[in-house]
Amino acid sequence: MIGLIVTGHGHFASGLTEALNVVAGPAEHYYAVDFNLTDSTDLLAEKLEKAMDGLADCESVLVLSDLAGGSPFKLSVELGYPRGYEVVAGTNLGMLLEINMVRQFVDDVHKLAKQAVTVGKDQVQAFEFKQPAVMDEDEDDFSDGI
């Protein structure tokens, strides 16, 4: 199975993980790594290394982070790239839910990373109100049954 690490600023990772657990139950081969306000980048690197070492038995690892260019993303790339890991930024809950479910059936971490990007983009939507269709006087609304 492909291991999964979620990381980000503040409680991004633990918050998404809590939401994941509510919707889908606890994940296996999974770590949430928060970059708290009082953490140094050295401490974040230690946390990421510990999570990566904890997934050493996995075929590979996908790291999902919050922002491209942020410390969690950059350190994930620095530490994960030499190990052959994929790192994706812009994580949202829809992405995490789908990737967590499908990763047990996918062997190629590179394909999984591409799927994460696609799903993440598809999950971003704005609500659009659509006016209900107006019925003609001749149409029966079946409010009194069939």
Phi, psi and chi 1 to 4 in degrees:
 res  aa     phi    psi   chi1   chi2   chi3   chi4
   1 MET       -  146.9  175.4 -175.6  -89.9      -
   2 ILE   -80.3  127.5  -65.4  173.5      -      -
   3 GLY   -75.6  159.8      -      -      -      -
   4 LEU  -135.9  130.5 -167.9   56.9      -      -
   5 ILE  -123.4  132.2  -63.0  172.0      -      -
   6 VAL  -113.6  131.3  177.3      -      -      -
   7 THR  -141.6  156.7 -172.9      -      -      -
   8 GLY   174.0  178.2      -      -      -      -
   9 HIS   -72.1  146.9  -64.2   83.2      -      -
  10 GLY    61.3 -135.9      -      -      -      -
  11 HIS  -101.4   29.2  -61.1  -74.1      -      -
  12 PHE   -55.9  -51.8  177.9   82.1      -      -
  13 ALA   -66.7  -46.9      -      -      -      -
  14 SER   -69.5  -32.2   56.9      -      -      -
  15 GLY   -67.2  -46.4      -      -      -      -
  16 LEU   -63.6  -36.6  -87.1 -177.7      -      -
  17 THR   -65.4  -41.3  -59.5      -      -      -
  18 GLU   -62.0  -42.8 -175.9  175.5  -12.0      -
  19 ALA   -63.9  -42.1      -      -      -      -
  20 LEU   -58.4  -45.1  172.4   68.3      -      -
  21 ASN   -63.7  -36.6  -68.2  -17.6      -      -
  22 VAL   -65.6  -43.6  168.0      -      -      -
  23 VAL   -80.9  -43.5  175.5      -      -      -
  24 ALA  -121.3   -2.7      -      -      -      -
  25 GLY    86.1  169.6      -      -      -      -
  26 PRO   -62.2  141.0  -18.3   28.8      -      -
  27 ALA   -94.6  148.1      -      -      -      -
  28 GLU   -99.0  155.8  -64.3 -179.8   -0.9      -
  29 HIS    52.1   55.3  -52.5  -70.9      -      -
  30 TYR  -145.8  138.1  178.9   99.6      -      -
  31 TYR  -136.0  141.4  -76.1   89.5      -      -
  32 ALA  -108.3  127.1      -      -      -      -
  33 VAL  -123.8  106.3  179.1      -      -      -
  34 ASP   -85.6  146.8  -73.0  -30.5      -      -
  35 PHE  -112.2   90.1 -178.3   38.2      -      -
  36 ASN   -75.3  160.9  -62.7  -49.9      -      -
  37 LEU   -54.5  -36.7 -175.7   60.6      -      -
  38 THR   -90.8   -2.0   57.5      -      -      -
  39 ASP   -78.3  142.9  -70.1   -8.3      -      -
  40 SER   -87.7  165.2   66.2      -      -      -
  41 THR   -67.1  -28.2   53.8      -      -      -
  42 ASP   -64.5  -41.2  -71.7  -21.4      -      -
  43 LEU   -66.8  -41.0  179.3   56.7      -      -
  44 LEU   -60.5  -42.9  174.9   59.4      -      -
  45 ALA   -60.2  -41.2      -      -      -      -
  46 GLU   -62.5  -43.4  -71.2  175.7   27.4      -
  47 LYS   -63.1  -43.5  -69.5  179.1 -177.4 -179.0
  48 LEU   -65.5  -42.5  -73.0  167.6      -      -
  49 GLU   -59.5  -43.2  -75.6  -87.3    7.6      -
  50 LYS   -62.6  -43.9 -175.2  176.0  179.3 -178.9
  51 ALA   -63.9  -44.6      -      -      -      -
  52 MET   -63.1  -42.3  -70.1  176.2 -178.6      -
  53 ASP   -64.0  -34.0  -69.4  -15.7      -      -
  54 GLY   -68.7  -17.1      -      -      -      -
  55 LEU  -106.8   19.1  -63.6  171.8      -      -
  56 ALA   -60.1  -25.9      -      -      -      -
  57 ASP   -81.0   -9.2  -68.1  -19.2      -      -
  58 CYS   -78.0  153.0  -67.6      -      -      -
  59 GLU   -59.4  -41.6  -62.3  165.1   23.7      -
  60 SER  -161.5 -177.8 -170.0      -      -      -
  61 VAL  -138.8  139.7  173.8      -      -      -
  62 LEU  -111.5  128.9  175.1   61.6      -      -
  63 VAL  -107.5  125.7 -178.2      -      -      -
  64 LEU  -108.9  123.0  -58.6  176.1      -      -
  65 SER  -120.8  171.0   74.0      -      -      -
  66 ASP   -80.6  -58.1   56.6   -5.8      -      -
  67 LEU  -120.4  132.5  -63.6  172.5      -      -
  68 ALA   -65.8  132.2      -      -      -      -
  69 GLY    92.4  -14.2      -      -      -      -
  70 GLY   -76.3  166.1      -      -      -      -
  71 SER   -57.2  -44.0  -65.0      -      -      -
  72 PRO   -59.9  -39.9  -27.1   36.8      -      -
  73 PHE   -66.9  -51.6  176.5   81.2      -      -
  74 LYS   -61.1  -43.9  -70.6 -168.8  -68.4 -171.2
  75 LEU   -69.0  -34.5  -74.5  170.3      -      -
  76 SER   -62.8  -39.5  -64.9      -      -      -
  77 VAL   -67.1  -48.1  170.2      -      -      -
  78 GLU   -59.3  -41.2  -71.9  175.0   19.6      -
  79 LEU   -87.3  -31.0  -60.6  170.8      -      -
  80 GLY   -90.7  -35.3      -      -      -      -
  81 TYR   -56.6  -46.1 -177.8   76.4      -      -
  82 PRO   -61.0  -21.7  -23.3   33.4      -      -
  83 ARG   -91.0   -3.2  -61.7  177.5 -173.3 -139.5
  84 GLY    85.7   16.1      -      -      -      -
  85 TYR   -80.4  154.9  -64.7  176.4      -      -
  86 GLU  -102.5  144.2  -74.9  -77.2  -20.8      -
  87 VAL  -128.5  128.8 -179.0      -      -      -
  88 VAL  -123.9  134.4  174.1      -      -      -
  89 ALA  -105.1  162.5      -      -      -      -
  90 GLY    87.8   26.6      -      -      -      -
  91 THR   -62.0  138.7  -56.4      -      -      -
  92 ASN  -133.2  170.0   57.9   42.4      -      -
  93 LEU   -63.4  -40.4 -178.0   57.3      -      -
  94 GLY   -58.9  -42.7      -      -      -      -
  95 MET   -61.2  -49.5  175.2 -162.0  -64.6      -
  96 LEU   -60.4  -44.2  177.5   57.7      -      -
  97 LEU   -58.8  -49.7  -74.9  165.9      -      -
  98 GLU   -67.5  -45.0 -178.5  161.4  -31.6      -
  99 ILE   -65.0  -38.5  -66.0  -52.2      -      -
 100 ASN   -61.7  -38.2 -177.9   58.0      -      -
 101 MET   -73.3  -45.3  -72.9 -170.4  -59.8      -
 102 VAL   -82.2  -16.1  -58.3      -      -      -
 103 ARG   -63.9  -21.8   68.8 -172.3  167.6  108.3
 104 GLN   -74.5  -15.0   59.5 -168.9  -30.3      -
 105 PHE  -107.5   -2.5  -53.9  109.3      -      -
 106 VAL  -112.7  133.4  175.7      -      -      -
 107 ASP   -98.9  -20.1  -65.0  -28.0      -      -
 108 ASP  -100.7  108.7 -173.8  -23.9      -      -
 109 VAL   -65.0  -27.4   71.5      -      -      -
 110 HIS   -69.3  -41.5  -52.8  -65.1      -      -
 111 LYS   -66.0  -38.4  -73.3 -177.9 -178.4  177.4
 112 LEU   -63.9  -39.3 -171.2   63.0      -      -
 113 ALA   -63.8  -42.0      -      -      -      -
 114 LYS   -64.8  -39.5  -72.3 -179.4 -178.3 -177.9
 115 GLN   -64.1  -38.0 -176.0  173.3   -6.2      -
 116 ALA   -60.0  -43.5      -      -      -      -
 117 VAL   -63.2  -46.2  171.1      -      -      -
 118 THR   -61.4  -48.6  -60.4      -      -      -
 119 VAL   -63.9  -42.1  170.4      -      -      -
 120 GLY   -59.2  -42.9      -      -      -      -
 121 LYS   -65.9  -42.3  -72.2  178.3 -177.0  178.3
 122 ASP   -64.6  -26.3  -69.3  -14.4      -      -
 123 GLN   -77.9  -15.2  -72.0  -66.2  -47.0      -
 124 VAL   -86.7  113.2  177.4      -      -      -
 125 GLN  -144.9  151.8  -59.6  178.3   18.6      -
 126 ALA  -106.0  142.5      -      -      -      -
 127 PHE   -67.1  134.3  172.5   75.7      -      -
 128 GLU  -125.6  116.1 -176.6  179.0  -35.7      -
 129 PHE   -76.2  131.6  179.8   76.0      -      -
 130 LYS  -119.5  126.2  -66.9 -175.7  179.6  178.4
 131 GLN   -64.2  132.0 -162.7   72.4  -60.7      -
 132 PRO   -62.5  147.5  -13.7   21.8      -      -
 133 ALA   -65.2  141.2      -      -      -      -
 134 VAL   -88.7  129.8  178.0      -      -      -
 135 MET   -86.8  145.0  -66.9 -175.8    0.4      -
 136 ASP   -70.4  157.7  -68.0  -23.8      -      -
 137 GLU   -62.4  -28.2  -69.1  178.0   21.8      -
 138 ASP   -79.1  -16.6  -63.5  -22.5      -      -
 139 GLU   -80.3  136.5  -70.5 -175.5   50.6      -
 140 ASP   -87.8  133.5 -168.7  -17.1      -      -
 141 ASP   -90.4   -1.1   68.1    0.1      -      -
 142 PHE    58.3   24.7  -60.8  107.2      -      -
 143 SER   -65.7  -22.9   61.1      -      -      -
 144 ASP  -102.2   18.5   57.8  -11.5      -      -
 145 GLY    99.2 -175.4      -      -      -      -
 146 ILE   -81.0      -  -64.2  178.2      -      -
